């Protein structure tokens, strides 16, 4: 029996003339944790979709050998029957159904032609023990946090006698504790003989868990690194991912000059009627022209709620306090009011709230400022096309044309389109909520460089981020939130991770 559970040889895949994969070779040993890394658009997800049958046999060139046998998967069901299960970043659970119903959805436990619900619950409990998830099987999935939902997905995979478990950015939406719990579970599954492929942009996690790591770049295999040989390090991975050294992931700004206050809030409180509590309490904050202000804090600290309360209050919080724009008091009843005052908000959830995934780049880039393109009640399509080309080029959006459907872009390029949409609105203040979540190190560098260019042009930025390195590397001043309150304020030159965590855990 081969030492490899999976061999993908000479895999090539095209989409309407665009080569997504070119002669990719990828081998995974039995019982190992193998990480697949590369920039957004490098071909990682496409390769896994070829493996799992999303892209059926005949739509690609090359050979797949799994568990010693050549495979020609026509559907996802075919790969699942062979023992391959993939868990995507966007979890495929039914929120209103119970945990046990989700675990066995599509893999029902039956007695004859009827569902055996008692046995389903018994087996669900067994799966939950395997993933160390202490919840009742009758619990609705919507009542679980993201970390626990991820474990339900893994329990669902284990119920299908999985041999090869593929996880696409499994920790992207998890906090540090949930991320570490998940990684520990993967280590335990490895001891049970289950092979894992993990796609991740978090290089520290790759270094901590990978037995081997394969790097893709521009749809080609660059190298496979072996932890046992000491080959897996952050510098080596980055160099192979981007084809160059990135000496400093946070580009420096020269000649920092700050102007007057663009935005200020005083004694700002936001009460959420649905939650029945304050999500922001007595906050005081200001941003000067040409300044990047970072907002740090743990998950649930109120950072996003603060941003939404400023940006026209789309969640209908009950607000108290003062909001000033360029020194003048303002009241925003809708996001449109904030936009007209030159405030833009790039959401952390680009797929859910930031973009129209079924529309093209052109339509998305113009969406926040259609009035600029309108004449006599009609959109000037020529001007829309010109604007779309301009932002596609200036933001280096990698796509064959402005007619490309946004849902088919990589995460980093989607983020650039989301950013371009708001830049077209001509803001003086840009609120960036988790601007680099789920994108690779090369795309992060591009986003940071764009931020610096905008600041040099006189814009101001509020940046909310869960990555402390990002907050420290890009901010001029940092506010730290906990339990809906601003617990501390630090100039960048005095800040470090220890000080931030001190305030964040008060």
N, C-alpha and C positions, 0 to 999 in steps of 0.2 A: 504494500500500500504506500502511495506517495506521501511524503512528509507535508505536502501542500494540500490543504482542503480546497483551495481555489486557485485556478490559473486562468487569467484572461490574457490572450495572446493576440497581438496585432489588431487591437480594436480601433476601428475608425468609424466616425459618425458625422454626417453632415445635416444641416438644416437649411434648406433653400439656398444652397450655394455657400453657406458659412460652415467651415470645418470646426466642429466642436471637439472632436477627438481625432488624433492622427497616430496610428500605429502604436497605441498604448499597450504596454505589457505590465501586468500587475499580478503578483503572487502573494498568497497569504498562507502561512503555516498553520497547522492544526493546533488549536488551543492557545493561540497567541492573540494579543491585542495589537492590532495593526492600525495606525493612524494614517489618514489620507489628508494631506495638506496642500495648500496652494492658494493663490489669489482668487478673488471672485472672478468667475468666468474662465478659470483654468481647466474646467471639465470634470471636477470631482462628482457633482451631483449627476451629471449626464452619464458618467461611467457607472455609477450605482443604479441608475435607471435602466441602463442596458443589462446589467446583471440581474435585476429584479423583474425584468419582463415588461416594464413600463414602455420601453422601446423594444418591440418584439423582434425575434429572430427574423432576419431578412431585411431589416431596416438599417443594419450596420454590417460592417465587414469585420472578420476576425473570428476567434474561437473562444468558447467558455468551457472549461472543464471544472466540474464541481464534484467533490467526493469521488474522484477517480473516473468520472463518466462525462463524456461530451454532452453538452446541454444545448437545447434549442427552445428556450422559454418563449411561449407565445403570449402569455398573460402573467399577471402578478400571481394568480392562483397556482400556476405551474411552478414558480420559484418557491412559493410557500410550501407546496407539497414536497419539494426536494429538501426543505429545511432551511430556507433563506427567508429571513424576515427583516424588513427595513422600517425604521421609526423615523419619521420626518420631523423637522424643527417645528412645523405647525402640527400639533397633535391631532390625530384622527379619532377622537372620542365623541361619544354622544352625551352632551352635558346633562340632559334631563333623565338619562337612564342611570341605573345603579352601577356600582363597581362590578358586580358579578355579571351583569348583562353586557357590560362593555368588554370584559375579559373574554367572554365566549361569543361575542358577536361574529357571525360568519363561521363559527366553529362550535355550533350548538351541541350540547349534551342531550341526547334523545333516548327515549325508551320506545322503540318501534317508530311510529310516525309522530309521536308527541314529545314535547319538551319535558325533560326530567329536571324540574327546577330544584328539587332537593339535592340531587347529585351535582347540579351546577354550582350551588352554593358551597357544598362540601369541597369541590375541586377548586373553587375560587379561593377559599380559605387557604388551601395548600399553596396556591400560587402566591398569595399575599405573604405567606410566611417565607417563601423563597426570596422574595424581594424585600423582606423586612419592613413591610408597610402595615402598621398597626391601625387599621380602620375597619369598620364593619362592612361586609360585602354588600349590604343593602344601602350604603351611603350613596346619594346622588353624586356623580362625578363633579357637577358644578359647585359642590360644596367643598371641594378639595383645592388646595393651592397648586401652583404649577409644578412644583417639585414632586408632590404626591401623584399628580396626574401622569407625570413622566414614568413613575414607578408602575402605575396601572398599565401603561403602554408596554412596559417590559414584561409584566405579568401576563399580558395578553400574548406576547410573543412566546413566552415560555410554555403557554398552554398548547402551542402548536408544535411542540417537539422541535424547537429550533436548534439547528447546528451552527448556523452562521447568523449572528445578530449585527445588523448595520444601524448605526445611530448617526443621524445628520444633525450636527450642532446641538447635541443633547443638553448642554449646559448654558446655551445662549441666554435663556430667560430666567436662569436660576440664580439665587444668591449663593454666597460662598459656602455656607453650611450644606445646602441642598446639593450643590455641585460636588462637594467632597463625598457626601453620602452616595451619590450616584457612581462616582469613580470607584469607591470602595466596593460597591455592588458588582461592578464590572470585573474587579479583581477576583471576587468570590465566584462569579460565574466562570471565569477562566479556570479556576481550580476544579470546577465541575465538568470541564472539558468543552465548554462553549467558546467558540471563536468569535471575536468581535472586530468589526471594522468601525472606526470612529472618525467622522469628519469633524474637524474643529479648527477654529481660528485662534483659540486660546493656547498659545504656545507653551505656557507654563504647565498646563494640563497635559499636553502632548508629551512633554519631557518627563512628567511624573508617572505616566501610565503606559506609554508605548513600549512594546517589545521591538517593533519596527515601525518606521514611518516612511511612506512613499510620497514624494513631492511631484505634483503636476504643475506645468507651466505652459500656457497657451495650447492646451489640449494635448500635450506630449508628456511622457514619463521623463523626468529629469534624473531622479536617483531614488534608491531605497536605502535608508539609514538603519543601522543595527545598534540598539541600545547596549547589547552585550559587548560590542566592540568600542563603546564610548563615542559613537558617531553622532548621537542626537544631542544637539545643543541649540540654543536660540539663534546664535549667530549663523550657524551652518544652515539651519532651516530657512532663515530669512534670506540668506545669500542665494540659495537654490530656488526659493519661491519667486523672488523678484529679479533675479539675474544680476544683482548688484549688491553692494554693501549699503546698508542704511546706518550711517554712523550715529545719527541722532533722530529717533523717530518723531521727536517733537521739534519742528523747525523753529529756530529762534527769530525774534523780531528785533530789529535795530531801531533806534530813535523813537522810543515809546513816548508819545505825547497824548495826554488826556485833556479833554475839553470840559465843558460844562455838563451838568447832569442831564442826561437824556430822559431817564425814567427814575422815579422815586416812589416808594410806597411807605406810608407811615401808619403804625399801629393797625396793620392790615390783618383782618380776620375773615375767614371763609367758613361758613357753617353748611354742612351737607345734610339737607333734610332727609335724604334716603338713609344715610348712615346714622343720623341722629346725633352727630357730634361735629366739633370743629375739626376740619382737616388742615387749616392754617390758623395760627393764633398769634396775634399781636406782633406781626412781622415788620421789620424795618429794613429796607434795602434800597440801594441806589446803584445806578450804572452811569458812568461818564462816557462821553464821546471818545471813540478810539480805544475802548477798554474791553477786555474779555473778563467777565465775572463768572467764576465757577460756583456751582452749587453742589455740594457733596452731602452724603447722608446714606444711611442704610435703606433697604427696601421698606416702603411704607412710612418713610419719614415725612412725606408731604411735599416732596420736590415738584412732582408733576402737577399736583393739585394747586400749588402756588402758581405755576406757570399758566395753568388753565384759568385761574381766577383773574389773572392779569389780562389774558388774551380774550377779552370779551365774555368771559364766564359762560362757556358753552354747557357746563354741567348744572347751571342754575343754582349755584351756591348763594346763600344769603351773605352779602358782603358788608363789612364795616371798615372804616378807616379812610385814608386819603391816598389817591393815586395822582401823581403829577407827571406830565409829559412836557419836557423843556421848561419846567418851572410852573406850568399852568395846570390847575386842577382839571381832571377829566373823569367822566363816568362812562364806562363802556357797558352797554346793555347786550350787545351782540359782538361776535368776532369781527364783523364788518366794520364796527366802530373803531376797533383797535387797528385794523388794517388801514383805514383812512388816516389814522394818526401816525402811520409808518411803523407799526409793530407787526412782526411776522412770527409764526410759531411752527417749527419743524417737529412734528410729533415723534415720539419714540416708536409708535406702531405704524410704520410706513405702509405696511400691507393692509392693515385694517382701517386706518383713518387718514393716511397721508397721500395715497395715490389711487387712481382709477386703474386697477390692474388689467382690465379688459380693453382699455383704450391705449392709443399710441403715445409716443413721447411728445409729439407736437401738442396734442390735446391736454396732456398733463401739465406741460410747461406753461401754458397760457391760462390755466384754470383759475388762478388766484387774482387775475387782473384782466378779465375779458373786456371790461369797460375801456381799457386802453386801446383795444383793437376794434371796438365797435364804432360804426358810423351809420346813422339812420336806422338803428335797431338791428343791423346786420354785422357779422364778424368779417373783417377784411382778411380773407384767407392768405393773401400774399404777405401781409404784414405778420400774420401768425407764423407762416413758414419761415420768414426771415428771422423772427425772434427765436424760433425753435432751433434753427441752424446756429444762431449766435451762441445760445447757451449750451447746446450740445458740444460745440467746439471749445468754448471757454472753460467748461467744466470737464472736458475730456470724457464724455459719456461714450463708452465703447459699445456701439451698435451699428448695424449696417446702414440704417437710415432713421430719419425722424418719424417714419411710419411704423417703426418697430413697436410691437405691443409691450407695454411696460412689464407685465407679469412674466415675460420671458427673459427679462434682463437679470443679471446677477445682483446680489444684494448691494454691493458697492455702487453699481451703476443706478440701481433704483434710488439709493440714497442721494446720489448726485441730481437725479431728476427731481426728487422731492425738494432738495435745496434750491435748484434752479427755478422751480415753480414760485417760490417765495421771493427769490431775488428779482424776478420779473415784476413783482409788485412794488419794487423800489423802496424797501424798508430802511429806516434809520436804526432800528433795533431788531436784532434777530435772536429769537429764543430757540436754542438747539437742545432738544431733549434726547439724550443718549445718541449723539450724532454718529457714533461709529459702532453701534451694537450690531453684531452679526456680520461684520465685514473684516476683510483680511488686513494684514499689516501694510501692504502696499497701498491699498485703497484708503486706509486710515491716514497715511502720510499725505495723500492727495487732498483729503478733506481738511487736514490741519493746515496745509499750504493755502487752500482756498480761504480758510478762516483768516489767516494772516493777511492775505491780499485784501479782503473786505475791510479789515481793521485799518489797513494802510490807506484805504479810500475814505475813511472817516466814519465807517459804520461802528456800531456797538454790538456786543454779543453777550448773552447770558447762556452759559453752557451747563446743562445738567448731566452728570455722568456718575455711573457706579464704579468706574475704573479710577482709582486714586492716582495712578500714574498719569493718566490723561488730565485729570483736574490739576495736578501739580505741574505738569509739563506745559500746559497751555494757558493757564489763568494768570491774570494780574492781581486779582484779589479773589478770596474764596470765602463763601458763606457755608456754614455747616448746619444742617437741619436734623432734628430728631423730634418725633412725636408732634409734628406740625409746627414746631417752633424753631426759630433761628437761634442756635445755641452758641455760635461763635462766628467771628470774622477775623480772617488772617490775611495780611499781605503775602504775596507769593514767596517773597524772599525769606519769610519767617515760618512758612508752612512746611510740614513734613507729614508722613503717613501717621505717625504716632500721635501728633497733635490733633489731626483731623479725627482719628478714631476716638480720641479722648472726648471731644465734643459730641461726636455722633452717637456715643453710647451713654450720654448723661441721662 
